[in-house]
Structures are given as structure tokens and as C-alpha cells.
Amino acid sequence: MRGTAMPLQQVWGNGRTQLVIPVYQRNYSWNKENCNQLFSDLVKLKDSHRNGHFFGSIVTAPVGSGLDRLIIDGQQRLTTTSLLMLAAIKAVKDGKMNVIQEGLLEETHDNMLWSKYGSHPTCKYKLLPIEQDRIAYDRLFTYDDTQFVKESRITHNFNFFYEKLTTLPQQFTFDELFDVIDRLQVICIDLDNDDEPQLIFESLNSTGLALEEADKIRNYLLMSLSPVDQEECYKKYWHKIQMATNDSPTMFLRDYITISDNLLRPVKLNNLYFHWKKYMEEEGRDRKAELASMLDYVRYYHMINMAEIEVMQDGQLVRSARLSKKMAQLRNLDTDVINVFLISFLKYAVENSFSEDEVWKVLDLVEDYLARRIICSMSSNSLTQTFCALHRDVLRSISEYEKAEQLLSVPYHDILTYHILRREGNFRIPRDNVFAENILTRKVYLMPKAAQHFLFERLENFNHTEFIDVKKQMQSGDATIEHIMPQTLTPEWRKELGDEADAIHEQYLHTFANLTLTGVNSELSNNKFEDKKNGKMVNGQFINGYRGSIYRLTQELTSYDTWHLSDLEHRANKIKDKLFSLYPFPTTNFKPLPKPLEEISLEDEDFNPTNRSLVGYTLFGEEHQQTYWVDMLIDVVREVYRRYPDELETLAQKDMWVHHVMGEEQRKYEKIGEGVYLWKNANNRNNLTGLRYIFDELEIAYAELELHLEPRPVAFPTDNAQSPDAENE
């Protein structure tokens, strides 16, 4: 590796050198603000008569054994400079810019823009942009506006420079522009064949600001391949992945690594690149194979994001309008916590030719789970790890039947229902009594907007074939949620509600019972109920009331003559019936096979370890053999630390069960990681309490740890003897 300060002109090399932007680099991305800053710097440089101006660093690497160089870093500056010179040449050709020195135009073209003897078989430009930019760049060499690719940023910036160079009063002659560009200085780092471009790339982007995480991962996957393989893999895999994710692959990459690395929760975005690198290098994974796998998975990510669900019919993938509509309803929730599950499930469903009806039942169950929790004010974000584990749990149940050579007669959705129903605490699906109570009392008006859009769309279109896109209308402002009984009680409304007006107002104001959809919120919002229902003249114009509404939820209000407590109660119960019809409590016919050993989850807080021998445990879906309780405790916490080191280190600062430093009795602590120590000297019951505390703090579901036990014969000690494990009980 050699680093040298040199004029930018020298980087362009001779007539045989071509500067190749590798396919793994991002598209040309400088905007007009960047270009304007460069132009202003050049104007200042011309007026200052300084000998040089530092223009950053350029990092290049060899292409095989020839003279061509890959541009590892600096493509934006090189591309922009070439666009400026192309614009200047066109300005001269159009007679809008003066050139004094004879032959300078040709010299600039031949030295900076053209490589007469370049190795590329068809393209002789000095700079070879990536394929998506190359067509637009190529058209600029025609100097014919009608041939330009107008929607390309390459063309936009070329036009920007052309306008700057030709607008009066002009800042440069061609000669002056050439002179100031000649004074731009760079640090050029030329890598040798023995250097590792990826390490240089990481160091240049260590702040994480220069590139998106997806850019870094793309570069990592492609950079170590040969130029031929880079080109092939970019076209065959990466470009298609970008297209399937609307040029925003970062969130897909997070979901993919969560699935492939069997993670319990998605990686933090700011650590995504380094987790990818670790994932690839720990197992020595093949880059081409990984790209092929990513392309396979991205199909299902695209189905989810675009709400275009396909099922297998007669060996062909066919779009299902019914499933796509159901997916669009889920998308209204504006949450990505379900994506890991849905990607895994849809892939499995296609590979196993699930019927449209079976896929619909699974999607409907997911909606049921989320909707009940939203209405009961339970966060969907806490379900991240649940949805990361659900598909794996279903497959494990299927595998247990296969290993036992038992016939499994229930479908996927039945098994999924069982695994949802078995979750408790923060991860449970609300039971009917809790659901009913919250439908009547939940302050829906104070919910997040996405939840409002989702619920009112479902209520508005309940049992109707003619669909009204409530979410779209609410987002555009064409529809709003209106309080029937207004937020501020007028004398007329107090009279309407009677002696208990304030109590009724407090109880029902923001609930389902008192809310509807309208597009005329401001005109009649505080009017009495009769005017809201029938409409009213306002400033000489008749304003439609509920009778003229396009919304069925609102038209239903015309059946009420008054808006008293009994009316609110009646409407609340009608909406409750609708929501129970939409989201019935799920039932299942699946029964797990009996276990040869007793299995106890952390969920069973009444479990007593006395007279139980530990045989092993299952953690995060993986089985382990272990017969000592304290070793199980240590092993579990170590695995939690391996997966979530930052979170456990933060928890250690709280100095409870896990600690930042050891206490005086060092033998009672076990080192888990740097600055993380575990108190291990409690009895078995308290150790389980400690594990529950750690799982709660890190939001790990209790069900992720199952203990495998067998009964231990009860010993009857003599008066002076103890049970062998009495110390640990």
C-alpha cells in the first residue's frame, strides 16, 4: 500500500488506464448542494491564486495484472469532476463558454475523459461508473440534450454545472476552469495485490456515517470476489435484491440475518454490518451461496411489503387477491415485528404448497393476536422475540411427531395457535373477559395513529363487500375521527346527557362508543346530537350531518333519536359484538406429544425444584444436557450474554443477580463476561427467580427456557442427616 499526495489530474493516469467503479459501490449520489459547494470552492480557488486545494482521498486497487484501477473510495468526487468537465466541453461546443488555449479542449477530453487504449472491450471512457449510472453517463458524450437520460442524477448534476458555467456573468473561461481543477490535490492510496480492500473500506467508514448498513454489507459480500464474479453476483443477486426492496434493503437484511442466524430478536441497526461480518466468518460461509439464499428470501419480504401475497397452485406461484387484502390490513398497523415470522412462514407455505385457505388462517390468527393486544393496551413491540420464535416452535412440534413416527393430523395454523396460547405474561393473547372490558373502556382516541387507522378500517368495512380505504382517507385528511359527544360539553349537551353529564363524559368521551368517522369535523363538532345527525344550515350553506356521510359507521348513528347513557351503552355493545366477530378467541386441536421427562418452563412460578433431578434444558430452541442446577444457571446466563452482551452489561450496573464487580466472597460469583459477574450461591428456587429477573429485564419470554426433569426418590434421613441437596433447596 502506497499513499502519495498528488494533483487530481495525475489520478486519471495515461491513455491505457481506466478507473473502474466496482459493482458493489452504491449509485452516484451527490446532490446539487454538494455540486454547488464544489463549484463555490473552485471559484474561491481561482480568485485566491493559491497553488492548491485539498480535495480528499482516493483509494484504488489493482484490477488483475493490468493498468486499470478499482476505485475503492472517491468515486463521488471523481464522477462529479468528470461531469463538470463534460459540461464545460458542451458549453464550449454550444458557443456559450470561451476557450483561449488552442488544443486544450482535446487535451482535456483525451486525458481526463477518454482512454483510447483502455482494456474494456466496448467502453473507452476513462471512468467506468456502475451499470445503473453508465447509460446516463454514456449519453452525455453525445453532447445532445435530446439523448440524455433525464431522470438520472448523473444528468441532473451535469445540467447543474452547465447552467453554472453558462450563466452570466460567467465565473470561468474553459482555461481557468482547467487551471483550478489542475490545482486540486488529493491523497491517493494505491493498494497492492497483497492488501485487503475490505479492511481499508472498514477504516474509511468506521463512523457509520458515510454509507448505509446495506451498502457496507453489499461491499463486504462482493469486494473479496474477482472482478468477473463481482459483476456476475451483482447482476444475478444483489441488483434483484435491491429492486425487490425498492432500493432500501437494510431492513430486509436485518430480517434475513435474524432468520438465518436463528436470533431471538433482530440485530440493532447500528451493529448490523459487524454482525453480518461475524456471521459470515464464524462458519466460513460462501458469499455466492449466501447471496443466492438472500435472493430466495427477499421474494417473501417483497410479498409482505407490497401486500402482494402469492400461493403455489399447480406448480406455479399465483397472486391471491384475498391474501393480499389480508396482508394490506396487517400493513395498516405499521409494524415490522411480524416480518421475521411472516417471511419464514410464507417461504415454508410456498415450499409445502399450502392452500390459500390455510395461509389465510395463519395471517388471520396473527391479526387476531395483534388486534386483541392493541385494544387491551399491550405493546406490539414486546412481541419481537415471540414472532422471531413462533415458526421455529411450530417446526419443532412437527419434528417431534416425525421423530416419534406419529401421524400429525392437524394443520400448521392449529399448531401455531397452540404456541400462541401457551405464552403468558407480557406475551399472552388477552382472554375474552379482558378483551370485552377493554373494548368498552379503552380510550381509542388516544391510541397511536396507525392503530386508529387499522381498527376503524376494520370496523368500517365489517361484513361489507364495498371497500372504503379509511387509512388512505385519514392520512390525506379527507376523514377524521369525530367525537359524537364533544370534547367540551356545551349547555345543550349537558341537558342532553342529564344529571350525570360529567361522569358520562369522563367515562365515554374517547371510547369506541363515542367515536365515528367524518369529513365535516369542524362545522358541526360541538352542535347538539340532532343537528349532527340531520345536518344544519351554517352561514347560508347546508352542512350534511351523519345522514349524508359516506361512512357506514356514521350512517348507523341515524338510528338513534338521542345520545344518552343508554345509547352510548348500546353502541358500545354493538361495536364489541363486531370486534368479537372479527377477533374471536382462537382454539386449537393440537396436542403436543407426552414427554418422557417432565418439562417445566420459567412461566410456572409455583414450580418447586425439591425432589426433582435436572436432566437437561432447552434454551432458544436448542437442547442441552446438564445435571447440575448451578451449572445450568451459569450456562444459560452465558448464552444470554453471548446473544445480548450490551443489554446484560447494562443490567449488571443495577447490581442485582448479575453484577458489574464481584463482592468480597469471590467464590460465590461466576465471571460471565468482561465486567459481568453472576451470583451463583443461592438455592435452586432463588436461582430460578434470578433467571426470571434477567429474562424480564432483557424482555426474553420465559417459554424460551424449558427444564427437563425426572422425579428423585425421596430419602428419609436420620435425625442428624440432611437431604443431599438440602443446602441448595
RANORKA-V460834 format. One record per helix or strand of 2 or more residues. SS is the DSSP state (A for helix, B for strand). FROM is the first residue (numbers start at 0). LEN is the number of residues. If there is no record, write none. Layout:
BEGIN
<<SS FROM LEN> <SS FROM LEN>>
END
This chain:
BEGIN
<<B 1 6> <A 7 4> <B 18 2> <A 31 17> <B 52 10> <B 68 5> <A 74 19> <A 103 10> <B 126 2> <A 130 10> <A 144 3> <A 152 14> <A 173 9> <B 183 7> <A 196 8> <A 212 11> <A 226 18> <A 249 11> <A 268 14> <A 286 20> <B 309 4> <B 315 4> <A 320 11> <A 338 13> <A 355 20> <A 380 23> <A 411 10> <A 424 3> <A 431 10> <A 443 3> <A 448 12> <A 469 7> <B 479 4> <A 490 7> <A 500 8> <A 511 3> <B 514 4> <A 520 4> <A 528 6> <B 535 3> <B 540 3> <A 545 3> <A 551 8> <A 564 18> <B 597 4> <B 611 8> <B 621 4> <A 628 15> <A 644 8> <B 657 2> <A 665 3> <B 668 5> <B 675 4> <A 683 14> <A 701 3> <B 704 7> <A 725 3>>
END
